[in-house]
Amino acid sequence: MPETPYSVSRAHARFSFIAEAEIAETGNSKGLTARISELSSRGCYVDTVNPFPEGTDVHINIRYGCSACDFKGKVIYTHPGFGMGVRFGEITAAARATLDAWLDELARKSG
């Protein structure tokens, strides 16, 4: 993705994050394998040449290191041929703890 010529102000810190993921439309057991390239406390960016349409409800399983976590979410924007932005929905306490641990690690590495 080309960098934009202006800065983007975000409410939640976003980190470069490389992890494997399985993502499927909610209610569909067949999904696709993809790569996560960015992560925040509210969502992630999924690299895939065939993104789901904006507004699609999804289930995503992210595998990072020795841990994995399931999230429900919604596609909030797409870049055809590149990927899609997913905003997480309601997050369980266990998923929140895993996500927070990942974000803490990423913040330490970037600081």
WOPE-V611797 format. One record per run of one state. SS is the DSSP state (H for helix, E for strand, L for the rest). FROM is the first residue (numbers start at 0). TO is the last residue. If there is no record, write none. Layout:
# WOPE-V611797
{{SS:FROM:TO} {SS:FROM:TO}}
This chain:
# WOPE-V611797
{{L:0:13} {E:14:24} {L:25:30} {E:31:38} {L:39:41} {E:42:46} {L:47:55} {E:56:63} {L:64:65} {E:66:78} {L:79:81} {E:82:87} {L:88:91} {H:92:109} {L:110:110}}
